Amino acid sequence: MATYDSLHRQCRTLESLFDSKLTAYSRLASTITKNQDDVEAGGSHERWRDIEGEVEDLLEKLRETNDELLTLTNRSNIPPSQSMSRVIQRHREVYQDYARELSRTKANVQHALEQANLLSGVRDDIDAYKSSATDSLLAERGRIDSSHRMTDDILGQAYETRMEFSRQSSSLDGINTRMGGVISAIPGINNLLSMIKSRRRRDSIIIGVVVAVCLLLILSYLTR
């Protein structure tokens, strides 16, 4: 059977253990508030639960020991001395103070955890928005680059067509010069040359129309 002295020593031991655990529990709330990191990823949630369980167990044992101490003195045939009564009352007051302090600290820790999780969620939303915006910008840049490449290809084809027309024009000029020599040497071929000239003018008009249509198509694409 437990004695007054053993219960008294047990109360003092539990009070000392509870005080150190409660200090560690309070420090955890301060750490979570300062770091403001992801509580789940950082392991703070598990540490909080472990320390909270240990503190609650110590407080419950302290309550049971206080009850045993009070029951022991009430059942004794000899009334407790004044000093023993003061010690028992003091242990009871310490237990009540610790219970209030634990309740207050639990509320602070819970608030710190909720705040840290809220800040972590806000950071995740911001990161997701930044990632989405970056992806959109990259996609838009890709579309612009593709449009530029297509425009360059069309302009390149237009330049090649122009050079081909220029080469054909030079060939026609050479033919015209040679035909002039033939005309001066062979009389009566003027009618045939007139027909050829008329056809060349018609071809030139057609080529000019084709060039104009190509340029209009290019300008229409660039202004879209």
C-alpha positions in Angstrom: 0.0 0.0 0.0 1.3 3.4 -0.9 2.4 5.7 1.9 2.1 9.5 2.2 5.9 9.9 1.6 5.9 7.7 -1.6 2.8 9.5 -3.0 4.4 12.9 -2.2 7.6 12.0 -4.0 5.6 10.6 -6.9 3.7 13.9 -7.2 6.9 15.9 -7.2 8.4 13.7 -9.9 5.4 13.9 -12.1 5.2 17.7 -11.7 8.8 18.0 -12.8 8.3 15.8 -15.8 5.1 17.5 -16.8 6.8 20.9 -16.6 9.6 19.9 -18.9 7.3 18.3 -21.4 4.9 21.3 -21.4 7.9 23.5 -22.1 8.8 21.4 -25.2 5.2 21.4 -26.2 5.0 25.2 -26.1 8.3 25.5 -28.0 6.8 23.5 -30.8 4.1 26.1 -31.3 6.8 28.8 -31.5 8.8 26.8 -34.0 5.8 26.2 -36.3 4.9 29.9 -36.3 8.4 31.0 -37.1 9.1 28.5 -39.8 5.7 28.7 -41.5 6.5 25.6 -43.6 4.4 22.7 -44.7 3.4 21.2 -41.3 2.7 17.7 -42.7 5.8 17.5 -44.9 8.0 18.8 -42.1 6.8 16.3 -39.6 5.5 18.9 -37.1 2.1 17.3 -37.0 3.5 14.0 -35.8 5.8 15.6 -33.2 2.9 17.7 -31.9 0.7 14.6 -31.5 3.4 12.7 -29.7 4.3 15.4 -27.3 0.7 16.3 -26.6 -0.1 12.6 -25.8 2.8 12.5 -23.4 1.8 15.7 -21.6 -1.8 14.5 -21.3 -0.7 11.2 -19.9 1.5 12.9 -17.3 -1.3 15.2 -16.3 -3.7 12.3 -15.9 -1.1 10.4 -13.7 -0.6 13.5 -11.6 -4.4 13.8 -11.0 -4.6 10.1 -10.0 -1.7 10.5 -7.6 -3.3 13.6 -6.0 -6.5 11.6 -5.6 -4.7 8.7 -4.0 -2.9 11.1 -1.6 -6.1 12.8 -0.6 -7.9 9.4 -0.2 -5.0 8.2 2.0 -5.2 11.1 4.4 -9.0 10.9 4.6 -9.0 7.2 5.4 -6.3 7.5 8.1 -7.3 7.1 11.7 -4.9 9.9 12.5 -5.8 13.3 11.1 -3.0 14.7 8.8 -0.8 17.3 10.3 -1.0 21.0 9.3 2.1 20.7 7.2 0.8 17.5 5.4 -2.5 19.3 4.7 -0.6 22.3 3.2 1.5 19.9 1.0 -1.6 18.1 -0.2 -3.3 21.4 -1.0 -0.2 22.6 -2.8 -0.1 19.5 -5.0 -3.8 20.0 -5.8 -3.2 23.7 -6.8 -0.2 22.8 -8.9 -2.3 20.2 -10.7 -5.0 22.7 -11.4 -2.5 25.3 -12.7 -1.0 22.7 -15.0 -4.4 21.7 -16.3 -5.2 25.3 -17.2 -1.7 25.8 -18.7 -2.1 22.7 -20.9 -5.5 23.8 -22.1 -4.1 27.2 -23.0 -1.0 25.8 -24.7 -3.0 23.3 -26.7 -5.2 26.1 -28.1 -2.0 28.1 -29.0 -0.5 25.0 -30.7 -3.7 24.3 -32.6 -3.9 27.9 -33.8 -0.2 27.8 -34.9 -0.8 24.6 -36.9 -3.9 26.0 -38.6 -2.0 29.2 -39.5 1.0 27.3 -40.8 -1.3 25.0 -42.9 -3.2 28.1 -44.2 0.0 29.8 -45.3 1.2 26.6 -46.9 -2.0 26.4 -48.9 -1.7 30.0 -50.0 1.9 29.4 -51.2 0.8 26.3 -53.1 -2.0 28.3 -54.8 0.5 31.0 -55.7 3.0 28.4 -57.1 0.3 26.7 -59.1 -0.8 30.1 -60.5 2.8 31.0 -61.4 3.3 27.6 -63.1 0.0 27.9 -65.1 0.9 31.5 -66.1 4.4 30.3 -67.2 3.0 27.5 -69.2 0.5 29.9 -70.9 3.3 32.3 -71.8 5.5 29.5 -73.2 2.6 28.2 -75.3 1.9 31.7 -76.6 5.6 32.2 -77.4 5.6 28.9 -79.3 2.6 30.0 -81.3 4.3 33.3 -82.1 7.5 31.6 -83.1 5.6 29.2 -85.4 3.8 32.2 -87.0 7.1 33.9 -87.6 8.6 30.8 -89.2 5.6 30.5 -91.4 5.8 34.1 -92.4 9.5 33.7 -93.2 8.7 30.7 -95.4 6.0 32.6 -97.3 8.3 35.6 -97.8 11.1 33.3 -99.0 8.9 31.7 -101.5 7.8 35.2 -102.7 11.4 36.3 -103.1 12.2 33.1 -105.1 9.2 33.7 -107.3 10.3 37.3 -107.9 13.8 36.1 -108.8 12.4 33.6 -111.3 10.3 36.3 -112.9 13.4 38.5 -113.1 15.3 35.7 -114.8 12.4 35.1 -117.2 12.3 38.8 -118.0 16.0 38.8 -118.8 15.5 35.8 -121.1 12.7 37.5 -122.9 14.8 40.6 -123.4 17.6 38.5 -124.9 15.0 36.8 -127.2 13.7 40.3 -128.2 17.2 41.4 -129.1 17.8 38.4 -131.2 14.4 38.7 -132.8 15.2 42.3 -133.7 18.2 41.1 -135.6 16.1 38.5 -137.4 13.5 41.2 -138.3 16.2 43.4 -139.9 17.5 40.4 -141.8 14.2 38.8 -142.9 11.5 41.2 -144.2 7.8 40.4 -143.8 8.0 38.9 -140.3 6.7 42.0 -138.5 3.2 40.6 -138.1 4.5 37.5 -136.3 6.7 39.6 -134.0 3.7 41.8 -133.2 1.8 38.8 -132.1 4.7 37.6 -130.0 5.0 41.0 -128.4 1.3 41.1 -127.6 1.5 37.6 -126.0 4.6 38.8 -123.9 2.6 41.8 -122.7 -0.2 39.5 -121.7 2.2 37.2 -119.9 3.7 40.2 -118.1 0.2 41.3 -117.0 -0.6 37.8 -115.7 2.7 37.7 -113.8 2.1 41.1 -112.3 -1.4 40.0 -111.1 0.1 36.8 -109.6 2.7 38.8 -107.7 0.1 41.3 -106.5 -2.2 38.5 -105.2 0.7 36.8 -103.4 1.6 40.1 -101.7 -2.0 40.7 -100.7 -2.2 37.2 -99.2 1.0 37.8 -97.2 -0.2 41.2 -95.9 -3.6 39.7 -94.9 -1.9 36.8 -93.0 0.5 39.2 -91.1 -2.4 41.6 -90.1 -4.5 38.8 -88.6 
